[in-house]
Amino acid sequence: MKVTRLLAAVIGTSALLVTGAAPAAAGATQTGRSVETAAHPHEKTLRQAATKGLRVGTAVAGGGHHEEQDYPDPFFHDHAYRGVLAKHFNSLTPENQLKWEFVHPERHKYNFAAADAIVNFARKNGQTVRGHTLLWHSQNPEWLTEGDFSRKELRAILREHIFTVVGRYRGKIHQWDVANEIIDDNGNLRTEENIWLRELGPEIIADAFRWAHQADPKAKLFLNDYGAEGINARSDAYLRLAKELRAKGVPVHGFAVQAHLSMDYPFPSDMAANLKRFQDAGFETAVTELDVRMTLPEGGEPTPEQLKTQADYHRWALEACLSVKGCKSFTVWGTTNRYSWVPVFFPNEGHATIFWDDFRPKPAYHALRDTLLKARGKR
């Protein structure tokens, strides 16, 4: 069934999903239990436990790698999944539905159906939305990457895209990842991989922020990247860049760490210190794509020790965010392993998310909730 044929049903019923969830549709994850009984009925959810002003969110599965899997689009077909989105989170990020290849598949054609449905769902369920992403080196359509465009044409294409996409959701999306993954491990701009930086030069970063601000003056605009959770060459470069852009009057409001973490590496223990130095420089911060993958033992199921370590990583990441006043958005990248990007891109790893495939909370979920409740009690 086409996405557009499902919009009315999704939007029409989404307001009910805060208190319950319909049975999963054919082809969706079957749990044998309702979402309401997936956790103890008297326990607070993440959104209920969140401290005032903190948005606790997740990515909404769809587009990208999901289109090649053996399940239909989760958001439109899995009612239990939508119930989890509504019940546990007060912020949503379209995982792929606002990336260029999905939302702008042809030069003069935009595909807003899925993003519109997510934004409307969020509004009906009292949630905010993060926009992801406007300027990136990956997941761009072939018409763009293989087109024979002049510099002037490319600049006009990017400007039109930003004004069209950000403008459509003016007042409905509170944060945008304007520039995504533009700096490499050595602290240098990705001038070869990124079509915009390669063809238009570093100045296009400032233009993208200015255009996004003009399209929605109230939205908070972020730089966003992985591997910058701690203090290192990449995060150093972002701090310099953010200061340089602001000195030129560019509306850069914050810096976001994705936090795609692996248990094969130590947790970045200086994450809190890193976020604090951005706060001290006058920038908001956010954790935007947290998941914690692991190398799975034979059989493919995590051990109790792995689950405990995964819970620790989630707790430490949240504590780092809560330690700085300017960190107002904390997002985990997905809900279940079934809908996670990790097993697709890391075949020997997985279970990076905070729910089991039947939507029962994992220890990582409880670690986040308990950390939020503890922080709430201190404020």
N, C-alpha and C positions, 0 to 999 in steps of 0.2 A: 504494500500500500504506500502511496506517495506521502511524503511528509505533510504537504499542504492539505491533504484530505483528512489528516488527524488533528489539525490545529484546533478546530472548534471543540472537539471532544476534550482535548487536554486542557485548554483554557477554561472551558465551561465547568470542569470538575475540580480544577486545581485548588480552589478556595477551600474545599472540604478536606484537603490532604493533611492539614495540620493535626487533625484529631484522628485520622484513620487512613487506611489505604485499601483500595480495591484489590481483589486477587490478581496475581500476575497474569498477563495475557499469554496466549499461546506463543511458545518460543522464548518466553522470558524466564528468568530464574524463578523456580518454584521452591518455596520455603517450607510449606506445611504448617506455618504458623504466621500470625499476623505481625505486621511491623510493630504494633503496639506492645506485643508480648516478647519482642526480641530483646528487650531490656526489662529489668524489674519495673513494674508499673509506677512505683513510688520514687524512682530515681529521676533526677533531673537530666534532661538532654543537654547537649553542648550549648545550644542556643539559650536554654534556660539558665545554664550555669555561668554564661559569659558575663564578665564585668561590664559595667555601664560604658557604652561607647565603643566596645570592642566587637568587631564583626568576625564571626567564626564561620568560615565558608568551606565550600568544596567545588571542584570542577564538575560541570554537567557533561556527561559522556555524550559523544556524537561527533560525526565527521571524522576526518583523519583515518587512523588505523581501524576505527570501529566499522567503517564501510567495507572492510575486507574480512570481517569475522563472521562466525556462523550464527550470529544472533541479529535480530532487527534493531533499529535505533532504540537504545534503552529509554531515552526520555519520552518517546512517543508510544512505546509498546509495553514497557514494564511498569505497571501501576504501583507495585510494591516499591520499586526504585524511586518513583516520584514521591511516594509517601516518606521515604527516608530523607530525601532532599528537603522536604517541607518540615518534617518533624525535628530534625537534628541541627539544622544550619540556619543562620540568619543572613547569609551572603552566598551568592552563586557566581561562578565564573564559567562562561561558555568555553569548553575545552578546546574546540576547534571551529566552532560555528561563526566566529568573528575573524578567523584567520583568512588571509587573502584568497587561497585556493578554494575555500568554501563560500565565502560571502561575495567574492568578486570573480566568478568563474570565467567570465568573458569581459572583454574590454568595456563594453557598453551595457553589461548586464550584472545586476546584483541579486543575490539570493538571501533575503532577509527572513524567510519564513521561520527557520529554526530559532534564530536569535530573538525574533519578535515573540515567539512562544515562550522562551525562557524568561525574557523581561516581563511579560504579562503574568507568567506563573509566579515570579518573584514578587511582583506588586500585590497579587492576590494573597500571598502568604507572608506579607510583612517582611520581605527580604530586600537587601540591596544587591546590586550587580557590579562586578568588576569587568572591565573591558580588556580583552586580550586578543590580538596585539596589532599595532599599526605599522611598525617598521621593523622588519625581521629578515634574516637571510634565508629562512627555510619556509616550506609550505606555501610557496608562491606559485601561481598558475603559469602554465607553459606560455600562454599568450604574452605574459609579461617578461619572463626570463629569456624566451627565445625570440622576442620581437625585436625588430630593427628600429629602435626609437632613438631620436636625437636627445641630447641633454635637456633641451627645452621641453620636449614631449614627455620625457620621464618625470621631470619636475611637475608638470601640469597633471600627469596621471596620479602622482602621489598626493598632490594637493586636493584634487577632486575626490579621491578615495577618502581622505581624512575628513573633509567637510561633509561628504555624503554619509559616511558611517557614523562618525561622532555626532554630526548634526541630527541624524535620525533618532538618536537616543539621548538627545539633550535633556538634562534634568532627570534621566532615568538610569544612567550609569554613573556611579559616584567616583570611581577611580579608573584610569586607563593606563595600561602598560604601553606607553608611546613607543619607546625604543627598547627592543628586546634582544639580549645577547649580542651586543655590538662590540664587546671587548673580549679578547682571548686570554688564555692562561698567563701570558707574559705581560699583560696590561696594555696591549696594543689594539687599536681599532681593527675590526675584521674588514679591511678594505678590499680583500680579494673575494671573500665569500658573499658579502652583502652587496647586492646589486645597487642599492641606493648610495652607499658609501663609495663603492668602486666607480660608479658613473657620475655621481654628483658631488662627491667630496664630503668631508666631515661637516661642512656648513649645513648640510641637509638635516642634521639632527636638530639644530636650533629651529629650523623652519618647521619641522614636523611638530615640535612642541608649540610653537606659535599658532600654527593652523588648528591644532586640536583645542587650544585655549580659545581661539576665536569661535570655533564651532560650538563649544560648551564652556563658557567662562567659569562655571561653578564646579566642574569636574577636577579632581586632583590628578595630576599627571606625573607618571613614574618612569624611571629607568628600572629595568628588571633583568636579572641574570642568575644563572646557576654558578656554583663554584666560587661565589663571593660571600659566603656565609661568614667566614672568618676574615681576619686581617691578612691580606695577601696582595700580590701584585694586581690582581683583577679588581678587588675592592678598593685598593689605593687609587687605581686609575679612575674608578667611578666617582670617588670622592673629589678628585681633582676636576674631573669633567663637570660634575654637578656644580661645583663652585664657579668654574669658568663660565658655564652657561648662565648661572644666576647673575654673575657680574656684568653680563651683557644684557641683562633684562629679560632673559628667557624664562618663561613660566614653568620651571621644573620644581615640583612640590615635594618629591620624595624618591627614595631608593628602596627597591624591593629585592629581597633574596628569595630565590625559588625554593631552595632547600630540598632538592632531589638528593637524598642521602643514601649511602650504602653502608651496611654493617661490616663490609670488608675493610672499611677505613674508620679511624677514630672519629667520634663526634667533634665538630669544630668548637672546642671549648671557649674560644674567644669570640663567639657569635654575639653575646651580649655586649662585649666591649666594642665590637664592630658597629653594631646598631647604635650604640650610644654616641660614637664619634660622628655619625651622620646627624643624630639628633642635636648634638652640641653645635654642629655647623648650621643648624636651622632647617633641617629637612625631616619630613615625616619618613617613617619606615614601615615595611610590611613584610610578612612571610606569605608567599603567594602560591607555592606549588609543593607543599611538603608531602613527601612519601619516603619510606625507609625500606629499601629493598635488601634482600639477603640471598646468599648462595644456599640453595635448598639441598637437604640431604637426599639420599636415594629414597625414592617414594614420593618426593615432591611436596611433603608437608613439613612445615616448620616445627622445630623442637620447642619444648617449654622454655628452654634457655634462650633460644632465638626470639621468642615472643616477648620475654622479659626485657631483653636488650632493645628490641624494637620499641617497646613501651617507654623505656628510658630515653631513647633518642627523641621521641615525640614530646615527652615531658620537658626535656632540656630545651628543645626548640621553642616551646611555648613559654617557658620561664624566661628565655632570652628576650622574647617579644614583650612579655609583661614587665620586664625590668626597665623598659624605656617608655616614657609617656607618649612619645610620638609614634609608637607601633600600634595602630588602630585596626589592622586587618590581618587575620591569621587564617590561611586557607590550606586545607589538605587537598592533594591532587587525586580525587576520586574516592570511591566508597568501597568497592569490592575488587578482589583479584580478577574476577571474570571481566570486569570492565576497565581494568587498569592497562596502561600503556606498557608497563614494565615487562611482563612476560613476552610481549611481542618484540621488544627491542633488546631485551636481556634474557635470552632463552633459558639460561641456567639459574635465573633468579626470579623472584616473584614475591607474592604475599606482602606487598609493600604498603597496603592500605589498612584502614582501621576497622573494617567489617569483614566477617566471613562472607562467603557467597550466598548464604541464606539470610544475610543482613543481621546476624547476631554480632554485637560489639566484640571486638578483640581486646586484649589487654591494653593495646595502644589507645583505644577509645577511652577506656576507663582512666588511663593515666592523664589524658587531656581533660576529661571532665573533672576529675579530682583536683587537678592543678587549678582549673578555673574556679572551682568552689573554694579552694584554699585562698586564692587571690581575692576573691569576692569578700571573704570573711575579714580580710585585712583592710579593706577600703571603706 
